[in-house]
Amino acid sequence: MELSRTRKISYVIIGLLLVFLPTFVKSIYVMHIINMVLIYTVIISGMNIIMGYCGQFMLAQAAFYGIGAYTSAILATRLGLSFWICLPSAVIVTCVAGLLTSLPCLKVRGHYLAIVSLGLAVVIHEAMVNLVDLTNGPGGIIRIPAPFLFGMSLDTDHRYYHLLLVLTILSILFVKLILESRVGRAFIAIRESYTAAEAMGINHRFYKIIGFMLSASYAGLAGSLYAHLVKFISPDSFGLEELLLEIAMLLVGGIGTLAGPVLGATVLSFGYEYLRALKGLQMVVYGLMILLSVIFIPQGLVTIKDRVLAFRRGS
Amino acid sequence: MRFGGVVALNHLSLGLNQGEILGLIGPNGSGKSTLFNVVTGFYRANEGKVRLEEEDLTELYPHEITERGLARTFQNLNLFNRMTVLENVMVGMHPRTSAGLRHFFYNPARVVREERWMRKGAQLILKELDLEEYSREQAKNLPYGVQRRVEIARAMATEPKFLLLDEPAAGLNVAETETLQETIGRILEKGIAILLVEHNMRLVMNICRRICVLNYGEKVAEGTPAEINESKAVIEAYLGKRKR
C-alpha cells in the first residue's frame, strides 16, 4: 500500500488518539457510549457484508447478535467457562445459526427474502423469551462475569475499551481483506447480477450461505462482547427495535462501504444520547434525522465529503 | 422446451464441433434465447439432453456448466456495473481458481498467489481485446461498444472450450462490427468453438461456415451461407426482413 507522508502521519496520530482515548475521557457515561459504538461497528460491518456487498436483504442480524450474547452468557454463568472460551464459542454457534438460517432463505430473493429472514429473527427472539430453562426467559441473564486479561478484570468501560478497539479494528480489516479477494468479488458480482455471476461460474447459493455465516459471526462476536460488558442481557435488546436501529445505522452511515458502519454507529449512538436534552422530543428528532438522511443522502454519510467537493466544483 | 402451454423449442437438435463457428439465425421469438438458456443451464429442458464431449450437462446449474468450459454473453449486456473493467474480467477467472474463505486462515499464501495470477491473467485478456485503457473504469460509465467487448472479455476469462455469443453485434456501428468480426476470428484461432446468435446478416454470412435457421422453435434449415441464402424456407421465415 502506497501511502503519502501526510496520510501516514494522520494514521499515526489517529492511532495514538484511539489508544490513549480512555485517559482523555473522564466520564464513564461517554466511555460506555464509545464502547457501544465499537460494538455496533462490528455488528453493522457484518450486516454490511451480506446486505451491502452481497446485496441480500438479510434482516436477522439483531437475532444473531442475541444468539452470540446468550451463548456467551450461558456458557459463562452456567458452565463457569472463561470469557476466552465463551467468545469464540459464541462466534461459532452464531456462525452455525447463520448457516441454518440461510438454508430456507436460498430460494427467495428481494422482498421475500426480507420477510423470511425477518420471520426467522422473530422465531429466534421468541426462543429467547420462551426457552426459559435455557435462557431464563424475559428475566434475562444476570451476573455475567467480566473477562480477565493479564491478571486484570476488565469490569469497567475504561478497561474494556482496548479489547473492543482491537477486535473492532480486526473486524474491519477482515472485511477489507475479503473485499479485495476472489470471495469478495463473488459477493459483489452476485449483488450486481446474480445471473451473470452464475454464468461466470459463481455458485450464488453457496456464496449466499457464506455471506450469512460471515454476517452472523460478526454479530455473534459483538453479542459476546456486549454480554460481558454490560453483564446483564435480556430478550428486549435483541428484537425488532434493535434491528431497526441496526438498519438505520447501516443506511445512514453508508451501505456497501467500509467506513459506513463506523460512521453510522458513531452518529446514531452519540446522536441518541445528545438528543436526550430534548426530553420528549428526543425520539421525534432522532427519527427525523434518520428519515432525512436516508432520503437526502441515500448513499450514506460517507459520501458527504465527495458530494461537497462535487458541489463546490459546480458540477 | 415447454413453458406452460407454449412449446418454445420443439425437438431441436444442434451439434457444434471444436474450432468451428455455427451461426444461429431466425426471427424474433424463434427460440434462440431459449436455446441459449437451456444449453447454459438457466432453464432445464423438459425433454432432451445437452451434451458436452460425452458429459451430460442437462441437469447442471449454470455455474457448473461454466466450470466445464461453456461460457456465454448476454443479449442485453449483463456486466457488473459497479465494478471496474478489470474486476469484471477477474470475476470471469473465478471458475479457474479456488481460493476460498477458509484459505484466509490456513493458507493465506495461496490466496495472495491466486490473486496475483488472476490479476495478471485478466490484464492479459484486456490487452488482447484492446481494453487496457479502460481497466480502471467503472463498467457502467463505458460506451456501449466497449461494454460489449468487456462482456466478451469476461466470458473469455473463464477459459471456455465453447463460447456462446448472444447477439454481440446488436447496437454496434459498422466500425465496431468489424472489430467484433476480427475479435471473433482471433477467438476461433485459439480453437474455441463459437455459437453465434445474430441478426446482423452480413456478419453471420461473413464468418460462419455453417448456419442454422430457427423458426417457431424448430430448425427450418441448416447449411452453408450460400445454401441458406437460397433456401425458400429461410426466406419464408424472414419474410419482410431486409438483409443488411
Interface residues (C-beta under 8 A of the other chain):
Chain A: L177 I178 E180 S181 R182 V183 R185 A186 I188 A189 E192 S193 T195 A196 A197 E198 A199 M200 G201 I202 N203 H204 I210 L214
Chain B: T40 G41 F42 Y61 P62 H63 E64 T66 E67 A71 R72 F74 N78 L79 F80 N81 R82 M83 E87 M90 V91 G92 H94 P95 T97 A99 G100 L101 F104 V111 E114 E115 M118 R154 A155 A157 T158
